[in-house]
Amino acid sequence: MKKIVAILEIVHYTKKKTTRFLIQRIQLTMILAYNCKLGANSSQEIIMTSWLSMLRSHYNFCLRDRIEAYEQVKFPKLGNYSVLKTKAPCCPLTCSISPQSQLGEPFKKSGKKRNAYEMQSSELPFLKQARPWYKKIHSTVLQQNLRRLKTAFENFFDGRGYPKFKTRQRFKSFSYPPNQVKLKSNKIYLPSIGWMRFFKSRNIPDGFQLKTVTVREKADGWYVSIRIENKNIPQLKPKDLEQVKTAIGCDLGIKKLLALSNGELINNPQFEKRLSKRKTIRQRRASRKKRGSSNQKKAYARLARLDQKIVNQREDYQWKTAHHLVRLADVIVLEDLNIQGMIRKCRAKQDENGKFLKNGQSAKRALNRLIRDCSWGNLTEKIESVAAKFGSICLKVNPKFTSQKCSHCGHIQKENRNKERFLCLNCGFFSDADVQASVNIGIKGLKTLGISQSNLLRVPQKVTPKPEATGSRNREKSVSLEVEPGNPQQLSLFEWRNGEAILHSESPVTAT
Ligand SMILES: [Zn+2]
């Protein structure tokens, strides 16, 4: 639990989707992030908790200000000024709300216009006068809080979600800007909070500068995330196409987390499902306690610790899987899945009288839960970041028709695939459906890179030990599937269990 997880962040990552750009992407400096558990004493914990609550209300207050300003200019037909409730235009002379922000002074001393962040930042001294308890918070932390709001709006303008008001559960961290926090052996100095111990199970490399430091509350205590940068060490460049010797295609799945194009199957330990019984018990216990009592609080804390455990186990497994893949090949080709679309709710069905009919959502709910448990998005992110760290090429391709297409003759037909088996109706090629899909993904990826040799996909198996889930009781062995191509009789001869081919006991074994 107290393990440090090093996260390599891809910096200067271009948003352009073209693969050419992806390969030529040059990262200027090495930026690393270290997550460590803090050993804060109880008085320091009280300070940090009170900071969180104050910062949250400050965030929400400023968010409301910015939303009001934004809503006014959202309707261009109405002009820059309008009444919020009726959306009717109103005269700027009588309107008390300025178009950008209500808080702060809109102009600098030099006469230049401030942006929304600068305006709200200029309001901070007045906030401290009106509410003196805000003086206890370090001033840079308050500014970082406003920056966080600014980022939320920038994300929204980039097409991501509308900024939300933060509940207590969703506001768990605050951060210091660069050059504020000090480190000394296994102690860390957080301004206005003091020196405290942290669990330093990995040495922070020399020559790195401290960047943003974020303090985060989790179910089992306080954590600190330290970003460090070294401008002298350039990030490893991705390999040139001439250097590429091996490639691997990956098909994401539920039963098997990954099927690789070399026939390897990576198990999905289903961490959430494994602990689901214990979770249900803890949820029930907590809900039956007296509302608002300290016993209920304790019960919910216990539940949260279990959730944390599930997340930790999954993260650990995903890092191991990512490293395994990167060790395996120079090029990793992944699917570009629309996960949000896959777990979207079914549309409501109604008859003529307006009565709601069954739409299959209840059956889909279980599947959605399984998909969430896989956490494919996080896994792909980790694979990408580990690949960037070691200079491997990682790219995503559209998975369209990859599970229906025959990798031998290129014949596409829906009937080629029957659950976990793949049998080409044109040439008779037979294989495991997921492995077959991963081969197609690999070929597609190589094509986008401009490499024509698909023999690069023949990566030998078991180069490195496979990732194993910590604490799993019955570790499944994944067996490579040596299936003769073009032998449809194997379909009836073998039964497939957990990716293993098992001989049918009833069916007669005949040589073909
Ligand atoms: Zn075929």
Residues whose N, C-alpha, C, O or C-beta is under 5 A from the ligand:
A	BS01	ZN	C406 H408 C409 G410 H411 C424 N426 C427 G428 F429
